[in-house]
Amino acid sequence: QRRCPGRKYGLRVNTISAGPLKSRAASAIGKEPGQKTFIEYIIDYSKANAPLAQDLYSTDVGNAAFFLTSPLARTISGVTLYVDNGLHAMGMALDSKSVEGIVGDN
């Protein structure tokens, strides 16, 4: 009989899928003088299309990780926790003004 390593060793395995964060590393992608960076376009897109139109901070992601490692989440295993203001549930709106110029016209 196969045994699950999580069961044998008492491990829980979860992942966090974070939305767009304006970190130093992300801000360096596509940086051209006088133009928005790629992450700035994606943050604008998120604010325009996510159910919760607010900034996402690294502390939001950290709080989710803290929750998953706390006793409050002791029965949670095998999930992906989306910390993205609900953007993952909306699909991609290719006609959004916030991605104009970076998404090819079809």
SVG drawing of the C-alpha trace seen along z (x, -y; Angstrom):
<svg xmlns="http://www.w3.org/2000/svg" viewBox="-15 -60 31 62">
<polyline fill="none" stroke="black" stroke-width="0.4" points="0.0,0.0 1.3,-3.4 1.6,-5.9 1.5,-9.7 4.7,-11.3 2.6,-14.0 0.8,-11.4 3.9,-9.5 5.8,-12.6 2.9,-14.9 3.7,-17.4 1.3,-19.8 2.1,-21.2 0.5,-24.4 1.4,-27.1 0.8,-30.8 0.2,-32.5 0.8,-36.2 -0.5,-38.8 1.6,-41.6 4.0,-43.2 6.2,-46.2 9.4,-44.8 12.9,-46.0 13.4,-42.9 10.0,-43.2 10.6,-46.9 13.8,-46.1 12.0,-44.1 11.4,-46.1 12.8,-49.3 13.1,-52.0 13.6,-55.7 10.3,-57.6 8.1,-54.4 6.3,-52.3 7.9,-49.0 6.1,-45.7 5.1,-45.3 3.5,-48.8 1.4,-47.8 0.3,-44.6 -0.4,-46.4 -2.6,-48.9 -4.3,-45.9 -4.9,-44.3 -6.4,-47.4 -8.7,-47.9 -9.9,-44.2 -9.6,-42.6 -12.7,-42.5 -10.7,-44.2 -9.1,-47.3 -6.3,-48.0 -2.6,-47.8 -1.0,-44.4 1.8,-44.5 4.5,-42.0 3.0,-42.0 -0.3,-40.6 1.6,-37.7 3.6,-37.3 0.3,-37.3 -1.1,-34.5 2.1,-32.5 1.9,-33.2 -1.7,-31.9 -0.8,-28.7 1.9,-28.0 -0.2,-28.8 -2.4,-26.4 -5.4,-28.0 -4.6,-26.2 -3.8,-22.8 -6.3,-21.0 -5.4,-22.7 -3.2,-20.9 -2.8,-20.7 -4.2,-24.1 -3.0,-27.1 -3.9,-30.3 -4.3,-33.1 -3.3,-36.5 -4.1,-38.7 -7.2,-40.7 -9.3,-38.1 -7.7,-38.6 -7.2,-34.9 -10.9,-34.4 -11.5,-37.0 -9.7,-35.7 -7.6,-37.9 -9.3,-41.0 -7.2,-41.6 -9.3,-44.7 -8.3,-46.4 -6.9,-49.9 -4.3,-49.1 -2.5,-46.6 -2.8,-48.8 0.5,-48.7 1.9,-45.5 -0.7,-43.0 -0.8,-42.5 -3.9,-43.7 -5.8,-40.9"/>
</svg>
